[in-house]
Amino acid sequence: MRGMIKWRPFNSLLNNKDIKEIEKNRLKITKPIIMEDRIIEINEILTNALNNNLNIKIKHYSINSLKITTGKIEKINIIEKYILINKTRIYFKNIILVDYL
């Protein structure tokens, strides 16, 4: 037979850096759209947590992924539109879900 070609597995065709980049791009998500009723619910929970010094859990969008931050609200900046929890700045527009701990 003329020049039998050995089949290579998929991973050997690409270098390790390319595979990691493909995997990273596959895991990216787009920012979810929040309905107005959820925004009202988030506002009520944040107000109650701030007034009563309660621990909360915030699910928020951050650079193509969802993150969860827990703790007490340290500061709410109305002008720049963010909340400070455990020295983490979470902008209002990135909040997806808020719940009590």
C-alpha positions as CSV (number, residue, x, y, z in Angstrom):
1,M,0.0,0.0,0.0
2,R,1.1,3.4,-0.9
3,G,2.0,5.6,2.1
4,M,-0.4,4.5,4.8
5,I,-1.4,7.5,6.8
6,K,-1.7,7.0,10.5
7,W,-4.7,8.7,12.0
8,R,-3.9,11.2,14.8
9,P,-6.3,11.9,17.6
10,F,-8.0,15.3,17.6
11,N,-5.9,16.6,20.4
12,S,-2.6,16.0,18.6
13,L,-3.7,18.2,15.7
14,L,-3.9,21.3,17.9
15,N,-1.4,22.5,20.5
16,N,-2.5,22.6,24.2
17,K,-3.0,26.4,24.0
18,D,-5.5,26.1,21.2
19,I,-7.5,23.5,23.0
20,K,-7.7,25.6,26.1
21,E,-8.9,28.6,24.0
22,I,-11.6,26.6,22.3
23,E,-12.8,25.3,25.7
24,K,-12.8,28.8,27.2
25,N,-14.8,30.1,24.3
26,R,-17.3,27.2,24.6
27,L,-18.0,28.1,28.3
28,K,-18.7,31.8,27.7
29,I,-22.3,32.9,28.3
30,T,-24.2,36.0,27.4
31,K,-25.7,38.3,29.9
32,P,-29.2,37.2,30.9
33,I,-32.1,39.7,30.4
34,I,-33.8,40.6,33.7
35,M,-37.6,41.2,33.7
36,E,-39.1,44.2,35.6
37,D,-40.8,42.0,38.2
38,R,-37.4,40.5,39.1
39,I,-35.8,44.0,39.3
40,I,-38.5,45.0,41.8
41,E,-37.9,41.9,43.9
42,I,-34.1,42.5,43.8
43,N,-34.6,46.1,45.0
44,E,-36.9,45.0,47.9
45,I,-34.4,42.3,49.1
46,L,-31.4,44.8,48.8
47,T,-33.3,47.5,50.7
48,N,-34.4,45.0,53.5
49,A,-30.9,43.5,53.7
50,L,-29.3,47.0,54.0
51,N,-31.8,48.2,56.6
52,N,-31.6,45.0,58.8
53,N,-27.9,44.2,58.2
54,L,-28.7,40.8,56.8
55,N,-26.4,38.4,54.9
56,I,-27.3,38.0,51.2
57,K,-26.2,36.0,48.2
58,I,-25.9,37.8,44.9
59,K,-25.6,36.1,41.6
60,H,-24.1,38.5,39.1
61,Y,-22.7,38.6,35.5
62,S,-19.0,39.2,35.2
63,I,-17.0,38.9,32.0
64,N,-18.8,36.1,30.1
65,S,-19.6,34.1,33.3
66,L,-21.9,34.1,36.3
67,K,-20.4,34.6,39.8
68,I,-21.9,34.3,43.3
69,T,-20.9,36.7,46.1
70,T,-22.2,36.4,49.6
71,G,-22.0,38.7,52.6
72,K,-23.4,41.9,54.1
73,I,-23.8,45.0,52.1
74,E,-21.0,47.4,53.0
75,K,-22.0,50.3,50.8
76,I,-24.5,51.2,48.1
77,N,-23.3,53.9,45.7
78,I,-26.4,55.4,43.9
79,I,-24.3,57.8,41.7
80,E,-22.0,55.1,40.2
81,K,-24.8,52.4,40.6
82,Y,-23.0,49.7,42.4
83,I,-23.1,47.7,45.7
84,L,-20.0,46.8,47.7
85,I,-20.0,43.4,49.4
86,N,-16.8,41.9,50.8
87,K,-14.8,44.6,48.9
88,T,-16.4,43.3,45.6
89,R,-18.0,46.0,43.5
90,I,-21.2,44.7,41.8
91,Y,-22.9,47.0,39.4
92,F,-26.7,47.1,39.5
93,K,-26.9,46.3,35.7
94,N,-25.0,43.0,36.3
95,I,-27.2,41.7,39.2
96,I,-29.1,38.6,38.1
97,L,-30.5,37.2,41.4
98,V,-30.5,38.2,45.1
99,D,-31.5,35.9,48.0
100,Y,-31.1,35.8,51.8
101,L,-28.7,33.4,53.4
